Amino acid sequence: MYTAFTYVLYFGILASALYALVFSFKSKRLSDPNAKGLMAAKMNIAMGIMLTLLSIVQLFLFEKAGEGSTVRVLVGAAFLLLGLYNIFAGVRNNKLFKTQLKKQETSKKKSK
Protein backbone atom coordinates (compact mmCIF):
# COMPACT_ATOMS: atom_id res chain seq x y z
CA MET A 1 0.00 0.00 0.00
CA TYR A 2 2.81 2.39 0.91
CA THR A 3 4.61 1.71 -2.38
CA ALA A 4 1.47 2.29 -4.44
CA PHE A 5 0.88 5.59 -2.64
CA THR A 6 4.40 6.79 -3.42
CA TYR A 7 4.00 5.87 -7.09
CA VAL A 8 0.72 7.78 -7.27
CA LEU A 9 2.36 10.81 -5.65
CA TYR A 10 5.35 10.72 -7.98
CA PHE A 11 3.09 10.29 -11.01
CA GLY A 12 1.01 13.25 -9.85
CA ILE A 13 4.14 15.37 -9.43
CA LEU A 14 5.37 14.46 -12.90
CA ALA A 15 1.98 15.02 -14.55
CA SER A 16 1.42 18.39 -12.88
CA ALA A 17 4.96 19.50 -13.81
CA LEU A 18 4.28 18.59 -17.44
CA TYR A 19 0.95 20.45 -17.40
CA ALA A 20 2.65 23.50 -15.89
CA LEU A 21 5.27 23.38 -18.63
CA VAL A 22 2.68 23.05 -21.41
CA PHE A 23 0.53 25.89 -20.05
CA SER A 24 3.64 28.04 -19.62
CA PHE A 25 4.60 27.60 -23.27
CA LYS A 26 1.02 28.23 -24.39
CA SER A 27 0.75 31.42 -22.36
CA LYS A 28 4.00 32.75 -23.83
CA ARG A 29 2.87 32.15 -27.42
CA LEU A 30 -0.57 33.77 -27.18
CA SER A 31 -1.04 37.42 -28.06
CA ASP A 32 -4.51 37.98 -26.54
CA PRO A 33 -4.03 39.17 -22.95
CA ASN A 34 -7.16 37.41 -21.69
CA ALA A 35 -6.24 34.06 -23.25
CA LYS A 36 -2.68 34.53 -22.00
CA GLY A 37 -3.98 35.17 -18.48
CA LEU A 38 -6.20 32.09 -18.65
CA MET A 39 -3.22 29.90 -19.58
CA ALA A 40 -1.15 31.48 -16.81
CA ALA A 41 -3.95 30.74 -14.34
CA LYS A 42 -4.00 27.09 -15.43
CA MET A 43 -0.21 27.01 -15.05
CA ASN A 44 -0.58 28.37 -11.49
CA ILE A 45 -3.07 25.64 -10.63
CA ALA A 46 -0.76 22.94 -12.01
CA MET A 47 2.24 24.38 -10.16
CA GLY A 48 0.20 24.60 -6.97
CA ILE A 49 -0.76 20.94 -7.25
CA MET A 50 2.87 20.02 -7.90
CA LEU A 51 4.13 21.99 -4.88
CA THR A 52 1.43 20.55 -2.64
CA LEU A 53 2.32 17.00 -3.69
CA LEU A 54 6.01 17.75 -3.14
CA SER A 55 5.20 18.98 0.35
CA ILE A 56 3.33 15.75 1.09
CA VAL A 57 6.39 13.80 0.00
CA GLN A 58 8.66 15.96 2.16
CA LEU A 59 6.45 15.90 5.23
CA PHE A 60 5.24 12.32 5.29
CA LEU A 61 7.19 9.95 3.09
CA PHE A 62 10.78 10.73 4.04
CA GLU A 63 9.90 10.47 7.72
CA LYS A 64 9.64 6.70 7.31
CA ALA A 65 13.24 6.46 6.06
CA GLY A 66 14.67 8.33 9.04
CA GLU A 67 14.02 11.09 11.47
CA GLY A 68 12.20 14.14 10.17
CA SER A 69 14.69 16.96 10.42
CA THR A 70 13.71 20.54 11.12
CA VAL A 71 14.90 21.70 7.71
CA ARG A 72 12.81 19.05 5.94
CA VAL A 73 9.72 20.05 7.90
CA LEU A 74 10.29 23.75 7.15
CA VAL A 75 10.82 23.08 3.44
CA GLY A 76 7.71 20.91 3.35
CA ALA A 77 5.64 23.57 5.12
CA ALA A 78 6.93 26.27 2.75
CA PHE A 79 6.06 24.12 -0.28
CA LEU A 80 2.62 23.48 1.16
CA LEU A 81 1.91 27.17 1.73
CA LEU A 82 3.22 28.15 -1.71
CA GLY A 83 1.25 25.36 -3.36
CA LEU A 84 -2.00 26.27 -1.66
CA TYR A 85 -1.52 29.93 -2.53
CA ASN A 86 -0.81 29.05 -6.19
CA ILE A 87 -3.96 26.93 -6.34
CA PHE A 88 -6.02 29.72 -4.76
CA ALA A 89 -4.60 32.41 -7.06
CA GLY A 90 -4.95 30.17 -10.12
CA VAL A 91 -8.59 29.36 -9.45
CA ARG A 92 -9.36 33.04 -8.78
CA ASN A 93 -7.59 34.19 -11.96
CA ASN A 94 -9.14 31.35 -13.97
CA LYS A 95 -12.61 32.54 -12.99
CA LEU A 96 -11.71 36.16 -13.73
CA PHE A 97 -10.23 35.53 -17.17
CA LYS A 98 -13.05 33.17 -18.19
CA THR A 99 -15.59 35.92 -17.52
CA GLN A 100 -13.37 38.39 -19.41
CA LEU A 101 -13.21 36.05 -22.42
CA LYS A 102 -16.99 35.56 -22.37
CA LYS A 103 -17.52 39.33 -22.33
CA GLN A 104 -15.04 39.70 -25.16
CA GLU A 105 -16.83 37.05 -27.26
CA THR A 106 -20.26 38.59 -26.69
CA SER A 107 -18.98 42.05 -27.61
CA LYS A 108 -17.50 40.62 -30.85
CA LYS A 109 -20.84 38.99 -31.69
CA LYS A 110 -22.71 42.24 -31.05
CA SER A 111 -20.36 44.23 -33.27
CA LYS A 112 -20.92 41.88 -36.24
N, C-alpha and C positions, 0 to 999 in steps of 0.2 A: 504493500500500500504506500509506504514511504517513497519507494523508488518511482512508482507511477505518478505520485504527486510532484516529485521533482522534475520529471520529464514534462508534465503538463505546464509547470511554471516556466521551464526553460523554453518550451515551444511558444508559450505566450509572450515571453520576452523577445524572442526572435521575430515572431509575427508582428508584434507591435512596433519593433524597430524598423522592420521592412515597410510597414504602413506609414510610419513617420517619414521615412526616406522618400517614398513615392509621393506623399502629399507635399513634402518640401520641394521636390523638383517640379511638381505641378503648379504650386503657388508661385514659383519663380518664373515660370514660362508664361503665365497668364498676364494679359494687359488690363483687363477689367478689374478695378479695385475691389468691387464687391465679390467677384468670383475668387480673386486672390485672397481676400480675407476669409472666405469660406474654406478654402483649402488650408490656410494657415490655422484656422480653428480646428479642422480635422486633424492636422498635424499635432496640435497641442493636446488633443484628446488621446491620440496614439502615444505621444511621449509621456503623458500622465499615467497611462496604463502601464507603460514600460517601467517608469520609475517606481510606481507602486509595487509592481511585481518584483523588481530588484530589491526593494526594501523588505518585502516578505522573505526573500531568499536571505538577505543579510540578517534579519532579526530572528528568524526561526530555524532555518535549515543548517546554518553553520554552527549553531549552538550544540547540535548533536555531535559534531566532530570534536569539539573541545569546549573550553570555557568561552562564554561570550564576553569579549573584552569591551571596555568602555568606548574605545574608538569605533568598534564595529556597531555598537548600539547607537552611537551618535550619528554615524554615517547612515545607518538604516532609518533612523528617525528623520534625518534631513531629507533623504530620498522620499520617504513617505509624505512629508509635508509638501515638498516640491511637486510630487506626483499628484496629490489631491488638489493642489492649487491649479496645476495645469489642466486637470480634468474639469474643474469648476470654470476656469477662464475659457476653455475650449467650448464647453457646452453653452456658456453665456454668449460667446462670440458667434457660435454656430447659429443660435436662435436669432441673433441680431442681423447677421448677414443674409440668412434665409429670408427674413422679412424685407430686407433691402432689395434683394433680387426679385422678390415677388412684386414689390412696388415698381421696380424698374421695368419688369415685363408688362405690367398692366399699363404703365405710361407709354410704352412703345406701341401697344395694341391700340390705345386711344388716339395716338398721333397718326396712325395709318388710316 
